[in-house]
């Protein structure tokens, strides 16, 4: 029989005896043809191909200025970099490891680090710290209708600069006053400023008022705030963020008009609420081959969750430490579309990578692709497992070296994912062995079983379906 639910996303609940599914470094893709072998398949997530190393420290932020120039902050160092990868050190910013926020007005780029701000002018390569006494610090900055808009750290207010300029007037501010909470973050979407507070969110627009051009949109007060100031991101013509309100925190929502729509599942929310700290979560979004992904990294919790708009499914991404073999959060910290590539910056070092679906390592480190399946059970009776066949792309071995004889590893748990069997292996097929079959036989018996399929060889990973041969016995 077909293995029910073999293709799917991560869904590990509060009780692993209820559901223990995991999908790590794999993402589902639905068929739209109606004639595919299965309604969906699992594809390997992109590997990390090194694009450029920047000497300085972790990559704290990146922004595209134009088709041939981008800015990268590595540690305390600000670089310009061309589409050809030629970089130039242009100055220093605060020596922190936390993210920076940057916005461009087409001539000048504003950079904020929390306590301080800077202006960089690409035409002159001049970086200058903001010394205007009316600037008191900002965590996030955006550009809208000729103005830089930024939150005033530690207040409920946001400020703007002069139009297409850098001067700041002490009177050019407004308060997100629908609720008495601090303003943590802002972004601009469809020429509207989204203001994320601790327990509420408000949306402002440019009304053209000569005293102060931005006013709150009537009816655009959302009783969901922001649990992490760097979590908001634009995707799929709307806004995604990790929410908090007066009743709790830890859901991921998207805006449906000016109403929040929950996209996280109970399983994802359970995982998030086990983390001791979620206020440091960092979100970014990117598109690749028709998939729109919202990536949410949790630095303290050392975990990465990814939501795919096209399938409404969640999966996990993880970097495998080559020394300890432990799974850790994905190495990406921020994203930029530049030079025809999806580029991401490393949270620990100065590397900028290409998210490449045809690269099967993380800059040389093995990527474990893991699918932990739904339960197979039939009440409280014994189920005897004779054979498991996994339909997947085979014959993908490399010409030589690592991955030349790739294997699929299988183990299973009969006690809710608490302990696991010894691992058994099957060939994925050497290069060109397109008739190879991934079969596992004589798999014992259980009243309730979860299988786990793992691939670590640096080869293409595509899981299409699975069939399982079982006999139902007596209780």
C-alpha positions, 0 to 999 in steps of 0.5 A: 500500500502507499505510505500515507502522508510520507510527503509532508512538512514538519509537525511535531506536537507537544506529545510526540505520541500524537504526531512526531513528523519532521522535515529537515532540509527538505521542502514539499512541492505540489504538482500542478499538472494533475498527472505526476507520479504523486501529488507532491514531492520533497526537494532538497533545500538549497546549499550554500555556495561561497560568493564572497568573504568579507573580513570583519565579522558576522554579516549583520546586514546587506542592501542592494543600492543598484544593479551593480553596487551593494552594501555589506556590513561585516562586524564593524566594517562597511563594504561596497561590493560590485556585481562582479564581487569586487569589494571595498572597505569604506568605513566603520560602524558600531562594533556589535554582532546584532543586525543593522537596518539599512534603507536607500533613497537612491542617493544616500543610504541610511544605516541604523544600529540601535544607539547610532545611525550613519549616512553613506553616499556611494557617489563620494564613498563617504560614511558619516555618523549622524550627529544631529541632536534630534536623532536619538537612536533607531533599530529599523529604518525604511524609505517611503515617498522621499523620506527616511522613516525610523523608530525612536528606540525606547519610545512609541514614536517614529521620525522622518528626515527631510524629503530626499535629505538627511536633516532631522527636525525634532518636530517631524515625528508621530506616535503610534498611540493606539496602544501605550506600548513601545514601538519596536520595529517598522517597515514599508509595504505598498507605500504604507508604514507598518509600525510594530509595537510590543502588543499592537501594530498600526499602519500609516500612510502619506496624507500630504499634511504639510505639518507632518505627512503621515497619518494612521489609516482608519481601521488599520489598528491591529491588536497583535504586536511584535515579539522580535523586532527583526522578525517582520519581513515582506513577502507575497504582497503582504507582511509576515512577523512573529507576534505578541499581544497582551494575552501571549506570544509566539505565533507567526502571522501574515497580514490579510489586508489590515487583519492578522492571519495565523500561518504558524501551526500548533506544532510550530508554536509549541516548538517556539514556546519551548525556546527560552528567548524569542525576542532575538528572532531574525526574519527574512524572505526570498523567492526561488523557483516559484516558492516564497519562503519566510525564514525565521532564525532563533539565535539563542534557541539555535533553530531555524523554521521556514514557511512556504507560502506556495504550499502552506507548509513549514519545514526546518533548516539546519547546519550540521556541525562537521566536528560534533555532527550536531544540528544547529540553526541555518547559517544564513542571517540576512538576505539580498537579491543581487547580481542575479543571485539570492545571497545570504550572510553568515551569522558567525563569519564574514561569508556571503553565500549563494542559495543554490539548489544545485549545490549539495553542501553548506560551503563544504559541510554535509547537509542532512536531509531528514524526513521523519514520517507520520505514524503507522498504526492500527489501533493496538494490534501488531503490525508486521513490516515486511518491506519499505520502498521509497520512490525517489530520484536515483542514479545521482551519485557523483563521478568520484569522491564523496557521494560517488556511492550515495546511500539512504539511511533508515531507522525507526522508533516504536516508542513515540520517537524517544528511542531509535533502532540501529540504522540500516542503509540502501544504495541511492544509485551510482551516477547513471544507475537510473534503475536502482531501487531504494528497498528496505526489508524485514523491518520487524513489528510494532504497534505504533511506528515512526520511520526516519529517512536520512540522506547526508551524501552531497547529491541531489535529493528528491523524495516522491512517494513510498510504498510499504508492505505490512501484515496486521496481526493480533493484539 
